[in-house]
């Protein structure tokens, strides 16, 4: 399916397609193995949060700061 075909779908059909795609990707992600370098990166980021070397940003505040420099 290409973009031209997708653009002809109704909104309902597009949402159904998105749901089907996400479900398929979720299943594949659960079945697949996480590469070691990804695990290491996640561990590093988790440690940075736990030690206070980094912090999480609130998405709403981020959007506001991007729109209001």
Backbone atoms as SQL, in Angstrom:
CREATE TABLE atoms (id INTEGER PRIMARY KEY, chain TEXT, resi INTEGER, resn TEXT, atom TEXT, x REAL, y REAL, z REAL);
INSERT INTO atoms VALUES
  (1, 'A', 1, 'UNK', 'N', 0.859, -1.173, 0.000),
  (2, 'A', 1, 'UNK', 'CA', 0.000, 0.000, 0.000),
  (3, 'A', 1, 'UNK', 'C', 0.899, 1.227, 0.000),
  (4, 'A', 2, 'UNK', 'N', 0.611, 2.157, -0.892),
  (5, 'A', 2, 'UNK', 'CA', 1.422, 3.370, -0.964),
  (6, 'A', 2, 'UNK', 'C', 0.641, 4.574, -0.414),
  (7, 'A', 3, 'UNK', 'N', 1.292, 5.711, -0.372),
  (8, 'A', 3, 'UNK', 'CA', 0.687, 6.903, 0.214),
  (9, 'A', 3, 'UNK', 'C', -0.580, 7.338, -0.520),
  (10, 'A', 4, 'UNK', 'N', -0.582, 7.211, -1.821),
  (11, 'A', 4, 'UNK', 'CA', -1.767, 7.592, -2.599),
  (12, 'A', 4, 'UNK', 'C', -2.967, 6.728, -2.218),
  (13, 'A', 5, 'UNK', 'N', -2.726, 5.429, -2.030),
  (14, 'A', 5, 'UNK', 'CA', -3.812, 4.524, -1.629),
  (15, 'A', 5, 'UNK', 'C', -4.276, 4.829, -0.205),
  (16, 'A', 6, 'UNK', 'N', -3.329, 5.118, 0.662),
  (17, 'A', 6, 'UNK', 'CA', -3.681, 5.439, 2.055),
  (18, 'A', 6, 'UNK', 'C', -4.506, 6.714, 2.125),
  (19, 'A', 7, 'UNK', 'N', -4.152, 7.706, 1.311),
  (20, 'A', 7, 'UNK', 'CA', -4.874, 8.982, 1.351),
  (21, 'A', 7, 'UNK', 'C', -6.332, 8.838, 0.918),
  (22, 'A', 8, 'UNK', 'N', -6.652, 7.776, 0.187),
  (23, 'A', 8, 'UNK', 'CA', -8.030, 7.545, -0.259),
  (24, 'A', 8, 'UNK', 'C', -8.889, 6.869, 0.808),
  (25, 'A', 9, 'UNK', 'N', -8.254, 6.352, 1.852),
  (26, 'A', 9, 'UNK', 'CA', -9.006, 5.674, 2.905),
  (27, 'A', 9, 'UNK', 'C', -9.794, 6.671, 3.742),
  (28, 'A', 10, 'UNK', 'N', -10.876, 6.201, 4.338),
  (29, 'A', 10, 'UNK', 'CA', -11.613, 7.037, 5.285),
  (30, 'A', 10, 'UNK', 'C', -10.792, 7.134, 6.566),
  (31, 'A', 11, 'UNK', 'N', -11.139, 8.089, 7.422),
  (32, 'A', 11, 'UNK', 'CA', -10.433, 8.222, 8.696),
  (33, 'A', 11, 'UNK', 'C', -10.548, 6.933, 9.508),
  (34, 'A', 12, 'UNK', 'N', -11.719, 6.352, 9.495),
  (35, 'A', 12, 'UNK', 'CA', -11.924, 5.102, 10.238),
  (36, 'A', 12, 'UNK', 'C', -10.999, 3.993, 9.718),
  (37, 'A', 13, 'UNK', 'N', -10.892, 3.883, 8.403),
  (38, 'A', 13, 'UNK', 'CA', -10.021, 2.871, 7.815),
  (39, 'A', 13, 'UNK', 'C', -8.548, 3.147, 8.145),
  (40, 'A', 14, 'UNK', 'N', -8.178, 4.421, 8.164),
  (41, 'A', 14, 'UNK', 'CA', -6.805, 4.778, 8.512),
  (42, 'A', 14, 'UNK', 'C', -6.493, 4.390, 9.960),
  (43, 'A', 15, 'UNK', 'N', -7.430, 4.655, 10.860),
  (44, 'A', 15, 'UNK', 'CA', -7.222, 4.270, 12.255),
  (45, 'A', 15, 'UNK', 'C', -7.138, 2.754, 12.400),
  (46, 'A', 16, 'UNK', 'N', -7.965, 2.043, 11.674),
  (47, 'A', 16, 'UNK', 'CA', -7.909, 0.577, 11.717),
  (48, 'A', 16, 'UNK', 'C', -6.565, 0.076, 11.198),
  (49, 'A', 17, 'UNK', 'N', -6.077, 0.694, 10.147),
  (50, 'A', 17, 'UNK', 'CA', -4.778, 0.325, 9.594),
  (51, 'A', 17, 'UNK', 'C', -3.665, 0.621, 10.602),
  (52, 'A', 18, 'UNK', 'N', -3.733, 1.773, 11.239),
  (53, 'A', 18, 'UNK', 'CA', -2.727, 2.122, 12.249),
  (54, 'A', 18, 'UNK', 'C', -2.750, 1.125, 13.401),
  (55, 'A', 19, 'UNK', 'N', -3.930, 0.776, 13.869),
  (56, 'A', 19, 'UNK', 'CA', -4.040, -0.193, 14.958),
  (57, 'A', 19, 'UNK', 'C', -3.448, -1.543, 14.556),
  (58, 'A', 20, 'UNK', 'N', -3.726, -1.960, 13.336),
  (59, 'A', 20, 'UNK', 'CA', -3.199, -3.236, 12.863),
  (60, 'A', 20, 'UNK', 'C', -1.675, -3.192, 12.760),
  (61, 'A', 21, 'UNK', 'N', -1.141, -2.087, 12.277),
  (62, 'A', 21, 'UNK', 'CA', 0.307, -1.936, 12.177),
  (63, 'A', 21, 'UNK', 'C', 0.968, -1.953, 13.554),
  (64, 'A', 22, 'UNK', 'N', 0.392, -1.192, 14.503),
  (65, 'A', 22, 'UNK', 'CA', 0.962, -1.155, 15.854),
  (66, 'A', 22, 'UNK', 'C', 0.906, -2.531, 16.506),
  (67, 'A', 23, 'UNK', 'N', -0.180, -3.240, 16.320),
  (68, 'A', 23, 'UNK', 'CA', -0.311, -4.570, 16.908),
  (69, 'A', 23, 'UNK', 'C', 0.739, -5.511, 16.322),
  (70, 'A', 24, 'UNK', 'N', 0.934, -5.448, 15.021),
  (71, 'A', 24, 'UNK', 'CA', 1.932, -6.284, 14.378),
  (72, 'A', 24, 'UNK', 'C', 3.338, -5.931, 14.871),
  (73, 'A', 25, 'UNK', 'N', 3.626, -4.649, 14.986),
  (74, 'A', 25, 'UNK', 'CA', 4.943, -4.221, 15.466),
  (75, 'A', 25, 'UNK', 'C', 5.148, -4.619, 16.927),
  (76, 'A', 26, 'UNK', 'N', 4.101, -4.524, 17.742),
  (77, 'A', 26, 'UNK', 'CA', 4.193, -4.908, 19.148),
  (78, 'A', 26, 'UNK', 'C', 4.549, -6.385, 19.274),
  (79, 'A', 27, 'UNK', 'N', 3.873, -7.208, 18.494),
  (80, 'A', 27, 'UNK', 'CA', 4.149, -8.647, 18.536),
  (81, 'A', 27, 'UNK', 'C', 5.580, -8.941, 18.140),
  (82, 'A', 28, 'UNK', 'N', 6.048, -8.296, 17.091),
  (83, 'A', 28, 'UNK', 'CA', 7.420, -8.510, 16.638),
  (84, 'A', 28, 'UNK', 'C', 8.423, -8.030, 17.679),
  (85, 'A', 29, 'UNK', 'N', 8.122, -6.916, 18.335),
  (86, 'A', 29, 'UNK', 'CA', 9.030, -6.394, 19.360),
  (87, 'A', 29, 'UNK', 'C', 9.098, -7.345, 20.543),
  (88, 'A', 30, 'UNK', 'N', 7.971, -7.932, 20.914),
  (89, 'A', 30, 'UNK', 'CA', 7.960, -8.858, 22.040),
  (90, 'A', 30, 'UNK', 'C', 8.697, -10.150, 21.711),
  (91, 'A', 31, 'UNK', 'N', 8.640, -10.566, 20.459),
  (92, 'A', 31, 'UNK', 'CA', 9.279, -11.806, 20.039),
  (93, 'A', 31, 'UNK', 'C', 10.769, -11.622, 19.774),
  (94, 'A', 32, 'UNK', 'N', 11.150, -10.415, 19.391),
  (95, 'A', 32, 'UNK', 'CA', 12.534, -10.165, 19.013),
  (96, 'A', 32, 'UNK', 'C', 13.442, -9.961, 20.209),
  (97, 'A', 33, 'UNK', 'N', 14.716, -10.089, 19.945),
  (98, 'A', 33, 'UNK', 'CA', 15.709, -9.885, 20.980),
  (99, 'A', 33, 'UNK', 'C', 16.227, -8.455, 20.896),
  (100, 'A', 34, 'UNK', 'N', 16.431, -7.856, 22.041),
  (101, 'A', 34, 'UNK', 'CA', 16.957, -6.498, 22.100),
  (102, 'A', 34, 'UNK', 'C', 18.475, -6.572, 21.924),
  (103, 'A', 35, 'UNK', 'N', 19.019, -5.808, 20.975),
  (104, 'A', 35, 'UNK', 'CA', 20.471, -5.826, 20.784),
  (105, 'A', 35, 'UNK', 'C', 21.200, -5.400, 22.066),
  (106, 'A', 36, 'UNK', 'N', 22.343, -5.975, 22.313),
  (107, 'A', 36, 'UNK', 'CA', 23.102, -5.697, 23.531),
  (108, 'A', 36, 'UNK', 'C', 23.432, -4.213, 23.675),
  (109, 'A', 37, 'UNK', 'N', 23.765, -3.550, 22.565),
  (110, 'A', 37, 'UNK', 'CA', 24.099, -2.120, 22.655),
  (111, 'A', 37, 'UNK', 'C', 22.892, -1.282, 23.080),
  (112, 'A', 38, 'UNK', 'N', 21.686, -1.717, 22.734),
  (113, 'A', 38, 'UNK', 'CA', 20.479, -1.017, 23.179),
  (114, 'A', 38, 'UNK', 'C', 20.283, -1.210, 24.674),
  (115, 'A', 39, 'UNK', 'N', 20.504, -2.430, 25.147),
  (116, 'A', 39, 'UNK', 'CA', 20.391, -2.706, 26.584),
  (117, 'A', 39, 'UNK', 'C', 21.388, -1.868, 27.366),
  (118, 'A', 40, 'UNK', 'N', 22.620, -1.788, 26.858),
  (119, 'A', 40, 'UNK', 'CA', 23.655, -1.009, 27.533),
  (120, 'A', 40, 'UNK', 'C', 23.284, 0.465, 27.599),
  (121, 'A', 41, 'UNK', 'N', 22.757, 0.993, 26.504),
  (122, 'A', 41, 'UNK', 'CA', 22.353, 2.396, 26.474),
  (123, 'A', 41, 'UNK', 'C', 21.225, 2.656, 27.471),
  (124, 'A', 42, 'UNK', 'N', 20.250, 1.771, 27.517),
  (125, 'A', 42, 'UNK', 'CA', 19.154, 1.931, 28.473),
  (126, 'A', 42, 'UNK', 'C', 19.659, 1.852, 29.907),
  (127, 'A', 43, 'UNK', 'N', 20.586, 0.933, 30.165),
  (128, 'A', 43, 'UNK', 'CA', 21.167, 0.824, 31.504),
  (129, 'A', 43, 'UNK', 'C', 21.913, 2.098, 31.892),
  (130, 'A', 44, 'UNK', 'N', 22.667, 2.669, 30.951),
  (131, 'A', 44, 'UNK', 'CA', 23.399, 3.910, 31.207),
  (132, 'A', 44, 'UNK', 'C', 22.433, 5.050, 31.530),
  (133, 'A', 45, 'UNK', 'N', 21.362, 5.138, 30.767),
  (134, 'A', 45, 'UNK', 'CA', 20.388, 6.219, 30.987),
  (135, 'A', 45, 'UNK', 'C', 19.659, 6.043, 32.315),
  (136, 'A', 46, 'UNK', 'N', 19.338, 4.790, 32.658),
  (137, 'A', 46, 'UNK', 'CA', 18.676, 4.518, 33.931),
  (138, 'A', 46, 'UNK', 'C', 19.595, 4.896, 35.090),
  (139, 'A', 47, 'UNK', 'N', 20.862, 4.552, 34.995),
  (140, 'A', 47, 'UNK', 'CA', 21.831, 4.877, 36.037),
  (141, 'A', 47, 'UNK', 'C', 21.979, 6.394, 36.184),
  (142, 'A', 48, 'UNK', 'N', 22.021, 7.102, 35.070),
  (143, 'A', 48, 'UNK', 'CA', 22.124, 8.568, 35.109),
  (144, 'A', 48, 'UNK', 'C', 20.925, 9.173, 35.826),
  (145, 'A', 49, 'UNK', 'N', 19.748, 8.625, 35.622),
  (146, 'A', 49, 'UNK', 'CA', 18.553, 9.111, 36.328),
  (147, 'A', 49, 'UNK', 'C', 18.652, 8.816, 37.819),
  (148, 'A', 50, 'UNK', 'N', 19.086, 7.602, 38.145),
  (149, 'A', 50, 'UNK', 'CA', 19.147, 7.190, 39.547),
  (150, 'A', 50, 'UNK', 'C', 20.201, 7.960, 40.333),
  (151, 'A', 51, 'UNK', 'N', 21.295, 8.328, 39.695),
  (152, 'A', 51, 'UNK', 'CA', 22.367, 9.054, 40.380),
  (153, 'A', 51, 'UNK', 'C', 22.165, 10.565, 40.353),
  (154, 'A', 52, 'UNK', 'N', 21.141, 11.009, 39.636),
  (155, 'A', 52, 'UNK', 'CA', 20.864, 12.439, 39.556),
  (156, 'A', 52, 'UNK', 'C', 21.695, 13.161, 38.509),
  (157, 'A', 53, 'UNK', 'N', 22.449, 12.416, 37.694),
  (158, 'A', 53, 'UNK', 'CA', 23.246, 13.033, 36.639),
  (159, 'A', 53, 'UNK', 'C', 22.399, 13.463, 35.451),
  (160, 'A', 54, 'UNK', 'N', 21.159, 13.015, 35.429),
  (161, 'A', 54, 'UNK', 'CA', 20.244, 13.377, 34.350),
  (162, 'A', 54, 'UNK', 'C', 18.839, 13.431, 34.923),
  (163, 'A', 55, 'UNK', 'N', 17.921, 13.995, 34.193),
  (164, 'A', 55, 'UNK', 'CA', 16.528, 14.065, 34.647),
  (165, 'A', 55, 'UNK', 'C', 15.587, 13.962, 33.446),
  (166, 'A', 56, 'UNK', 'N', 14.367, 13.603, 33.727),
  (167, 'A', 56, 'UNK', 'CA', 13.351, 13.504, 32.685),
  (168, 'A', 56, 'UNK', 'C', 12.705, 14.855, 32.464),
  (169, 'A', 57, 'UNK', 'N', 12.280, 15.097, 31.246),
  (170, 'A', 57, 'UNK', 'CA', 11.597, 16.338, 30.913),
  (171, 'A', 57, 'UNK', 'C', 10.115, 16.058, 30.715),
  (172, 'A', 58, 'UNK', 'N', 9.297, 16.946, 31.193),
  (173, 'A', 58, 'UNK', 'CA', 7.860, 16.843, 31.013),
  (174, 'A', 58, 'UNK', 'C', 7.529, 17.242, 29.570),
  (175, 'A', 59, 'UNK', 'N', 6.803, 16.393, 28.861),
  (176, 'A', 59, 'UNK', 'CA', 6.526, 16.632, 27.449),
  (177, 'A', 59, 'UNK', 'C', 5.763, 17.936, 27.223),
  (178, 'A', 60, 'UNK', 'N', 4.769, 18.237, 28.043),
  (179, 'A', 60, 'UNK', 'CA', 4.007, 19.478, 27.860),
  (180, 'A', 60, 'UNK', 'C', 4.903, 20.700, 28.042),
  (181, 'A', 61, 'UNK', 'N', 5.800, 20.657, 29.023),
  (182, 'A', 61, 'UNK', 'CA', 6.718, 21.781, 29.234),
  (183, 'A', 61, 'UNK', 'C', 7.700, 21.896, 28.071),
  (184, 'A', 62, 'UNK', 'N', 8.126, 20.751, 27.543),
  (185, 'A', 62, 'UNK', 'CA', 9.035, 20.761, 26.391),
  (186, 'A', 62, 'UNK', 'C', 8.379, 21.413, 25.181),
  (187, 'A', 63, 'UNK', 'N', 7.128, 20.995, 24.892),
  (188, 'A', 63, 'UNK', 'CA', 6.412, 21.576, 23.748),
  (189, 'A', 63, 'UNK', 'C', 6.276, 23.077, 23.918),
  (190, 'A', 64, 'UNK', 'N', 5.932, 23.515, 25.143),
  (191, 'A', 64, 'UNK', 'CA', 5.763, 24.944, 25.404),
  (192, 'A', 64, 'UNK', 'C', 7.077, 25.686, 25.161),
  (193, 'A', 65, 'UNK', 'N', 8.188, 25.126, 25.669),
  (194, 'A', 65, 'UNK', 'CA', 9.477, 25.808, 25.517),
  (195, 'A', 65, 'UNK', 'C', 9.914, 25.866, 24.048),
  (196, 'A', 66, 'UNK', 'N', 9.540, 24.869, 23.255),
  (197, 'A', 66, 'UNK', 'CA', 9.879, 24.897, 21.838),
  (198, 'A', 66, 'UNK', 'C', 9.059, 25.943, 21.082),
  (199, 'A', 67, 'UNK', 'N', 7.831, 26.115, 21.503),
  (200, 'A', 67, 'UNK', 'CA', 6.942, 27.076, 20.830),
  (201, 'A', 67, 'UNK', 'C', 7.148, 28.501, 21.321),
  (202, 'A', 68, 'UNK', 'N', 7.756, 28.646, 22.502),
  (203, 'A', 68, 'UNK', 'CA', 7.919, 29.971, 23.119),
  (204, 'A', 68, 'UNK', 'C', 9.365, 30.158, 23.565),
  (205, 'A', 69, 'UNK', 'N', 10.271, 30.323, 22.585),
  (206, 'A', 69, 'UNK', 'CA', 11.709, 30.423, 22.935),
  (207, 'A', 69, 'UNK', 'C', 12.069, 31.678, 23.696);
